[in-house]
């Protein structure tokens, strides 16, 4: 009950008053979206009922209903019949395949299994520390994973975390599942609330080429990710490099 009261206190009519020239339901959408992207509402949180939100925000129930419907469509929220509306657990692992996929000519993606090939705790490289916003040579945990389709490696992940965020994750006795962020939440209580990504292309360096079984200099796709937790705090810097010869593109333009 206390948690519900605390969450209700996040919703106020005050931020709505400063916005003009936009439909009210859009203003409500933006308010809820901001609570999610800044981590004040985290994946799995139950949000107050539509009637409670309408009262707290000083708008009609119909306005709240329309805003929530749109956020459900965006998959930021999901409705659980008979239980309420929750903040979605976003599957960041699928983000690489939003438009591109490893699979067949029809663009149907194939499940990729991930195996941890290296992990260690070490002073971080200067550029990585800078991206994480920590002091140079701060202790970081490095996680390297290879993604396979069957027995064939198709991508490699190079991931860096502040050691203070995931203490002990370098220990090989801790199993890292395919869905790494679930472990980070369950083991360390750190929810992943959003990520920024950039997709580019490059030539495979010697290490990546060896891990993927391709020649050095072969084209690869590169996804660079910066991952955030509550309070807009960066907790991970990741680079994923994948084989370009099994990459397909599929989208629909209307």
Secondary structure as a PSIPRED ss2 file (coil, helix, strand):
# PSIPRED VFORMAT (PSIPRED V4.0)

   1 X C   1.000  0.000  0.000
   2 X H   0.000  1.000  0.000
   3 X H   0.000  1.000  0.000
   4 X H   0.000  1.000  0.000
   5 X H   0.000  1.000  0.000
   6 X H   0.000  1.000  0.000
   7 X H   0.000  1.000  0.000
   8 X H   0.000  1.000  0.000
   9 X C   1.000  0.000  0.000
  10 X C   1.000  0.000  0.000
  11 X C   1.000  0.000  0.000
  12 X C   1.000  0.000  0.000
  13 X C   1.000  0.000  0.000
  14 X H   0.000  1.000  0.000
  15 X H   0.000  1.000  0.000
  16 X H   0.000  1.000  0.000
  17 X H   0.000  1.000  0.000
  18 X C   1.000  0.000  0.000
  19 X C   1.000  0.000  0.000
  20 X C   1.000  0.000  0.000
  21 X C   1.000  0.000  0.000
  22 X C   1.000  0.000  0.000
  23 X C   1.000  0.000  0.000
  24 X H   0.000  1.000  0.000
  25 X H   0.000  1.000  0.000
  26 X H   0.000  1.000  0.000
  27 X H   0.000  1.000  0.000
  28 X H   0.000  1.000  0.000
  29 X H   0.000  1.000  0.000
  30 X H   0.000  1.000  0.000
  31 X H   0.000  1.000  0.000
  32 X H   0.000  1.000  0.000
  33 X H   0.000  1.000  0.000
  34 X H   0.000  1.000  0.000
  35 X H   0.000  1.000  0.000
  36 X H   0.000  1.000  0.000
  37 X H   0.000  1.000  0.000
  38 X C   1.000  0.000  0.000
  39 X C   1.000  0.000  0.000
  40 X C   1.000  0.000  0.000
  41 X C   1.000  0.000  0.000
  42 X C   1.000  0.000  0.000
  43 X C   1.000  0.000  0.000
  44 X C   1.000  0.000  0.000
  45 X C   1.000  0.000  0.000
  46 X E   0.000  0.000  1.000
  47 X C   1.000  0.000  0.000
  48 X C   1.000  0.000  0.000
  49 X C   1.000  0.000  0.000
  50 X H   0.000  1.000  0.000
  51 X H   0.000  1.000  0.000
  52 X H   0.000  1.000  0.000
  53 X H   0.000  1.000  0.000
  54 X H   0.000  1.000  0.000
  55 X H   0.000  1.000  0.000
  56 X H   0.000  1.000  0.000
  57 X H   0.000  1.000  0.000
  58 X C   1.000  0.000  0.000
  59 X C   1.000  0.000  0.000
  60 X C   1.000  0.000  0.000
  61 X H   0.000  1.000  0.000
  62 X H   0.000  1.000  0.000
  63 X H   0.000  1.000  0.000
  64 X H   0.000  1.000  0.000
  65 X H   0.000  1.000  0.000
  66 X H   0.000  1.000  0.000
  67 X H   0.000  1.000  0.000
  68 X H   0.000  1.000  0.000
  69 X H   0.000  1.000  0.000
  70 X H   0.000  1.000  0.000
  71 X H   0.000  1.000  0.000
  72 X H   0.000  1.000  0.000
  73 X H   0.000  1.000  0.000
  74 X C   1.000  0.000  0.000
  75 X C   1.000  0.000  0.000
  76 X C   1.000  0.000  0.000
  77 X E   0.000  0.000  1.000
  78 X E   0.000  0.000  1.000
  79 X E   0.000  0.000  1.000
  80 X E   0.000  0.000  1.000
  81 X C   1.000  0.000  0.000
  82 X C   1.000  0.000  0.000
  83 X C   1.000  0.000  0.000
  84 X E   0.000  0.000  1.000
  85 X E   0.000  0.000  1.000
  86 X E   0.000  0.000  1.000
  87 X E   0.000  0.000  1.000
  88 X C   1.000  0.000  0.000
  89 X C   1.000  0.000  0.000
  90 X C   1.000  0.000  0.000
  91 X C   1.000  0.000  0.000
  92 X H   0.000  1.000  0.000
  93 X H   0.000  1.000  0.000
  94 X H   0.000  1.000  0.000
  95 X H   0.000  1.000  0.000
  96 X H   0.000  1.000  0.000
  97 X H   0.000  1.000  0.000
  98 X C   1.000  0.000  0.000
  99 X C   1.000  0.000  0.000
 100 X E   0.000  0.000  1.000
 101 X E   0.000  0.000  1.000
 102 X E   0.000  0.000  1.000
 103 X E   0.000  0.000  1.000
 104 X C   1.000  0.000  0.000
 105 X C   1.000  0.000  0.000
 106 X C   1.000  0.000  0.000
 107 X C   1.000  0.000  0.000
 108 X C   1.000  0.000  0.000
 109 X E   0.000  0.000  1.000
 110 X C   1.000  0.000  0.000
 111 X C   1.000  0.000  0.000
 112 X C   1.000  0.000  0.000
 113 X E   0.000  0.000  1.000
 114 X E   0.000  0.000  1.000
 115 X E   0.000  0.000  1.000
 116 X E   0.000  0.000  1.000
 117 X E   0.000  0.000  1.000
 118 X E   0.000  0.000  1.000
 119 X E   0.000  0.000  1.000
 120 X E   0.000  0.000  1.000
 121 X E   0.000  0.000  1.000
 122 X E   0.000  0.000  1.000
 123 X E   0.000  0.000  1.000
 124 X C   1.000  0.000  0.000
 125 X C   1.000  0.000  0.000
 126 X H   0.000  1.000  0.000
 127 X H   0.000  1.000  0.000
 128 X H   0.000  1.000  0.000
 129 X H   0.000  1.000  0.000
 130 X H   0.000  1.000  0.000
 131 X H   0.000  1.000  0.000
 132 X H   0.000  1.000  0.000
 133 X C   1.000  0.000  0.000
 134 X C   1.000  0.000  0.000
 135 X C   1.000  0.000  0.000
 136 X C   1.000  0.000  0.000
 137 X C   1.000  0.000  0.000
 138 X C   1.000  0.000  0.000
 139 X E   0.000  0.000  1.000
 140 X E   0.000  0.000  1.000
 141 X E   0.000  0.000  1.000
 142 X E   0.000  0.000  1.000
 143 X E   0.000  0.000  1.000
 144 X E   0.000  0.000  1.000
 145 X E   0.000  0.000  1.000
 146 X E   0.000  0.000  1.000
 147 X E   0.000  0.000  1.000
 148 X E   0.000  0.000  1.000
 149 X E   0.000  0.000  1.000
 150 X C   1.000  0.000  0.000
 151 X C   1.000  0.000  0.000
 152 X E   0.000  0.000  1.000
 153 X E   0.000  0.000  1.000
 154 X E   0.000  0.000  1.000
 155 X E   0.000  0.000  1.000
 156 X E   0.000  0.000  1.000
 157 X E   0.000  0.000  1.000
 158 X E   0.000  0.000  1.000
 159 X E   0.000  0.000  1.000
 160 X E   0.000  0.000  1.000
 161 X E   0.000  0.000  1.000
 162 X E   0.000  0.000  1.000
 163 X C   1.000  0.000  0.000
 164 X C   1.000  0.000  0.000
 165 X C   1.000  0.000  0.000
 166 X C   1.000  0.000  0.000
 167 X C   1.000  0.000  0.000
 168 X C   1.000  0.000  0.000
 169 X C   1.000  0.000  0.000
 170 X C   1.000  0.000  0.000
 171 X C   1.000  0.000  0.000
 172 X C   1.000  0.000  0.000
 173 X C   1.000  0.000  0.000
 174 X C   1.000  0.000  0.000
 175 X C   1.000  0.000  0.000
 176 X C   1.000  0.000  0.000
 177 X C   1.000  0.000  0.000
 178 X C   1.000  0.000  0.000
 179 X C   1.000  0.000  0.000
 180 X H   0.000  1.000  0.000
 181 X H   0.000  1.000  0.000
 182 X H   0.000  1.000  0.000
 183 X H   0.000  1.000  0.000
 184 X H   0.000  1.000  0.000
 185 X H   0.000  1.000  0.000
 186 X H   0.000  1.000  0.000
 187 X H   0.000  1.000  0.000
 188 X H   0.000  1.000  0.000
 189 X C   1.000  0.000  0.000
 190 X C   1.000  0.000  0.000
 191 X C   1.000  0.000  0.000
 192 X C   1.000  0.000  0.000
 193 X C   1.000  0.000  0.000
 194 X E   0.000  0.000  1.000
 195 X E   0.000  0.000  1.000
 196 X E   0.000  0.000  1.000
 197 X E   0.000  0.000  1.000
 198 X E   0.000  0.000  1.000
 199 X E   0.000  0.000  1.000
 200 X E   0.000  0.000  1.000
 201 X E   0.000  0.000  1.000
 202 X E   0.000  0.000  1.000
 203 X E   0.000  0.000  1.000
 204 X C   1.000  0.000  0.000
 205 X C   1.000  0.000  0.000
 206 X H   0.000  1.000  0.000
 207 X H   0.000  1.000  0.000
 208 X H   0.000  1.000  0.000
 209 X H   0.000  1.000  0.000
 210 X H   0.000  1.000  0.000
 211 X H   0.000  1.000  0.000
 212 X H   0.000  1.000  0.000
 213 X C   1.000  0.000  0.000
 214 X C   1.000  0.000  0.000
 215 X C   1.000  0.000  0.000
 216 X C   1.000  0.000  0.000
 217 X C   1.000  0.000  0.000
 218 X C   1.000  0.000  0.000
 219 X E   0.000  0.000  1.000
 220 X E   0.000  0.000  1.000
 221 X E   0.000  0.000  1.000
 222 X E   0.000  0.000  1.000
 223 X E   0.000  0.000  1.000
 224 X E   0.000  0.000  1.000
 225 X E   0.000  0.000  1.000
 226 X E   0.000  0.000  1.000
 227 X E   0.000  0.000  1.000
 228 X E   0.000  0.000  1.000
 229 X E   0.000  0.000  1.000
 230 X H   0.000  1.000  0.000
 231 X H   0.000  1.000  0.000
 232 X H   0.000  1.000  0.000
 233 X E   0.000  0.000  1.000
 234 X E   0.000  0.000  1.000
 235 X E   0.000  0.000  1.000
 236 X E   0.000  0.000  1.000
 237 X E   0.000  0.000  1.000
 238 X E   0.000  0.000  1.000
 239 X E   0.000  0.000  1.000
 240 X E   0.000  0.000  1.000
 241 X E   0.000  0.000  1.000
 242 X E   0.000  0.000  1.000
 243 X E   0.000  0.000  1.000
 244 X C   1.000  0.000  0.000
 245 X C   1.000  0.000  0.000
 246 X C   1.000  0.000  0.000
 247 X E   0.000  0.000  1.000
 248 X E   0.000  0.000  1.000
 249 X E   0.000  0.000  1.000
 250 X C   1.000  0.000  0.000
 251 X C   1.000  0.000  0.000
 252 X C   1.000  0.000  0.000
 253 X C   1.000  0.000  0.000
 254 X C   1.000  0.000  0.000
